[in-house]
Amino acid sequence: MKRPSFVHGVIVAGVLGFFASAIVATLTPFIGLGTVIRLVIPALGLAYLLFLLSRSTERIGRVTTLTLWSVLAAVTWWVAPPLPLYLLIHVGAVWLVRSLYFYSGVFPALMDLGLSTLSISATVWAITRSGSVFLATWCFFLVQALFVAIPPAVKSKSKKQRNTALESETFENARRQADQALRQLFTQ
């Protein structure tokens, strides 16, 4: 599979926003808003995680990742931390999985952490302004869709050019020494 595009992220944001609002509206009268929110957050996290894994080129560790994520979700649900911490744990798990499967460096992973922080801020803003679960979920995943703009690796070109020049100079020195040794062998 190839890396997802921003359009894929927008579609996923819309679908997850729709399902989140439908589940919250349907189940809240029966089990209460707090319980529904604590069920919807890991369900959305799992759906988004499956989307990420389906779009990743990495094939190693998928079962382990899903298992560890499931254990984390179950333990977090069982411990029942305050709702903001509960949300941060799940967002952190999504960030960690995306960092492991889509980036090959610390700097891009830190940029993605900033993006995750921004997505939480957008979610809080949307829910406080509108009160809509759909808009809050959509804003969260819409900002998350911007991860495709983060480069998989940040490479320093000047360092690479310096290494090439140094390697070329080292090679030329070795070639001159070999030529000199051959001349000495044939002139003796």
C-alpha positions as CSV (number, residue, x, y, z in Angstrom):
1,M,0.0,0.0,0.0
2,K,1.1,3.6,-0.5
3,R,1.1,6.4,2.0
4,P,-2.4,7.9,2.4
5,S,-3.2,11.3,1.0
6,F,-4.9,14.2,2.6
7,V,-8.1,13.4,0.7
8,H,-8.1,9.9,2.3
9,G,-7.8,11.6,5.7
10,V,-10.7,13.9,5.0
11,I,-12.9,10.9,4.0
12,V,-11.8,9.0,7.1
13,A,-12.5,12.0,9.3
14,G,-16.1,12.3,7.9
15,V,-16.8,8.6,8.3
16,L,-15.5,8.5,11.8
17,G,-17.3,11.7,12.7
18,F,-20.6,10.3,11.5
19,F,-20.2,7.0,13.3
20,A,-19.1,8.8,16.6
21,S,-22.1,11.1,16.5
22,A,-24.5,8.3,15.7
23,I,-23.2,6.0,18.5
24,V,-23.2,8.9,21.0
25,A,-26.8,9.9,20.1
26,T,-28.0,6.3,20.1
27,L,-26.4,5.0,23.3
28,T,-26.4,8.0,25.6
29,P,-30.0,7.6,26.8
30,F,-29.3,4.0,27.8
31,I,-25.9,4.1,29.4
32,G,-25.0,7.7,29.9
33,L,-22.7,10.2,28.1
34,G,-19.6,9.4,30.2
35,T,-19.7,5.7,29.5
36,V,-20.5,6.2,25.8
37,I,-17.5,8.6,25.4
38,R,-15.3,6.1,27.1
39,L,-16.4,3.4,24.6
40,V,-16.3,5.7,21.5
41,I,-12.7,7.0,22.1
42,P,-11.1,3.5,21.8
43,A,-13.4,2.4,19.0
44,L,-12.4,5.5,17.0
45,G,-8.8,4.9,17.9
46,L,-9.0,1.3,16.7
47,A,-10.7,2.2,13.5
48,Y,-8.1,4.9,12.8
49,L,-5.3,2.5,13.7
50,L,-6.6,-0.1,11.3
51,F,-6.7,2.6,8.6
52,L,-3.1,3.6,9.3
53,L,-1.9,0.0,9.3
54,S,-3.7,-0.7,6.0
55,R,-1.9,2.3,4.4
56,S,1.6,1.5,5.8
57,T,4.3,-0.1,3.8
58,E,5.7,-1.8,6.9
59,R,4.6,-5.4,7.3
60,I,6.5,-6.3,10.5
61,G,4.9,-6.0,13.9
62,R,1.3,-5.4,13.0
63,V,-0.2,-8.2,15.2
64,T,2.1,-7.0,18.1
65,T,1.0,-3.4,17.6
66,L,-2.7,-4.3,17.6
67,T,-2.2,-6.6,20.6
68,L,-0.3,-3.9,22.6
69,W,-2.8,-1.2,21.6
70,S,-5.7,-3.5,22.7
71,V,-4.1,-4.2,26.1
72,L,-3.4,-0.4,26.5
73,A,-7.1,0.3,25.7
74,A,-8.4,-2.3,28.1
75,V,-6.2,-1.3,30.9
76,T,-7.0,2.4,30.4
77,W,-10.7,1.6,30.3
78,W,-10.4,-0.5,33.5
79,V,-8.3,2.0,35.4
80,A,-10.7,4.8,34.3
81,P,-8.5,7.9,34.6
82,P,-10.2,11.3,34.2
83,L,-11.6,11.9,30.7
84,P,-8.9,14.3,29.5
85,L,-6.1,11.9,30.5
86,Y,-8.1,9.0,29.0
87,L,-8.2,11.0,25.7
88,L,-4.5,11.9,25.9
89,I,-3.5,8.2,26.4
90,H,-5.4,7.2,23.2
91,V,-4.1,10.1,21.2
92,G,-0.6,9.2,22.4
93,A,-1.0,5.6,21.3
94,V,-2.1,6.7,17.8
95,W,0.9,9.1,17.7
96,L,3.3,6.4,18.7
97,V,1.9,3.9,16.1
98,R,2.0,6.5,13.3
99,S,5.6,7.5,14.4
100,L,6.7,3.9,14.2
101,Y,5.1,3.1,10.9
102,F,5.4,6.3,8.9
103,Y,8.6,8.1,10.0
104,S,12.2,7.2,10.2
105,G,13.6,9.8,12.5
106,V,13.0,11.8,15.7
107,F,12.3,15.1,14.1
108,P,9.3,14.0,12.0
109,A,7.9,12.1,15.0
110,L,8.2,15.3,17.1
111,M,6.4,17.2,14.3
112,D,3.7,14.6,14.4
113,L,3.4,15.1,18.2
114,G,2.8,18.8,17.6
115,L,0.2,17.9,15.1
116,S,-1.5,15.6,17.6
117,T,-1.5,18.4,20.2
118,L,-3.0,20.7,17.6
119,S,-5.7,18.2,16.8
120,I,-6.7,18.0,20.5
121,S,-6.9,21.7,20.6
122,A,-9.1,21.8,17.5
123,T,-11.3,19.2,19.1
124,V,-11.7,21.1,22.4
125,W,-12.4,24.3,20.4
126,A,-15.1,22.5,18.3
127,I,-16.9,20.8,21.1
128,T,-17.0,24.0,23.3
129,R,-18.2,26.2,20.4
130,S,-20.7,23.9,18.8
131,G,-21.4,21.1,21.2
132,S,-21.5,18.7,18.2
133,V,-19.8,15.3,18.6
134,F,-19.6,15.1,14.8
135,L,-17.8,18.5,14.4
136,A,-15.4,17.7,17.3
137,T,-14.5,14.3,15.9
138,W,-14.3,15.6,12.3
139,C,-11.9,18.4,13.4
140,F,-9.7,16.0,15.3
141,F,-9.3,13.6,12.4
142,L,-9.1,16.5,9.9
143,V,-6.1,17.9,11.6
144,Q,-4.7,14.3,12.0
145,A,-5.0,14.0,8.2
146,L,-2.3,16.7,7.8
147,F,0.3,14.1,8.9
148,V,0.9,13.3,5.2
149,A,2.6,16.7,4.9
150,I,5.3,15.7,7.4
151,P,8.3,14.2,5.5
152,P,9.1,10.6,6.5
153,A,12.7,11.6,7.2
154,V,14.6,14.8,7.4
155,K,18.0,14.6,5.7
156,S,20.8,17.2,5.9
157,K,22.1,17.8,2.4
158,S,25.1,19.8,3.4
159,K,26.4,17.0,5.6
160,K,25.9,14.5,2.7
161,Q,27.8,16.8,0.3
162,R,30.6,17.1,2.8
163,N,30.8,13.3,3.2
164,T,30.9,12.9,-0.6
165,A,33.8,15.4,-0.8
166,L,35.6,13.7,2.0
167,E,35.1,10.3,0.5
168,S,36.3,11.5,-2.9
169,E,39.4,13.0,-1.3
170,T,40.2,9.8,0.6
171,F,39.7,7.8,-2.6
172,E,42.1,10.1,-4.5
173,N,44.7,9.8,-1.8
174,A,44.5,6.0,-1.9
175,R,44.6,5.9,-5.7
176,R,47.8,8.1,-5.7
177,Q,49.4,5.8,-3.1
178,A,48.5,2.7,-5.1
179,D,49.9,4.3,-8.3
180,Q,53.1,5.3,-6.5
181,A,53.5,1.7,-5.1
182,L,53.0,0.2,-8.6
183,R,55.6,2.6,-10.1
184,Q,58.1,1.5,-7.5
185,L,57.4,-2.1,-8.1
186,F,57.9,-1.8,-11.9
187,T,60.9,0.5,-11.8
188,Q,63.0,-1.6,-9.5
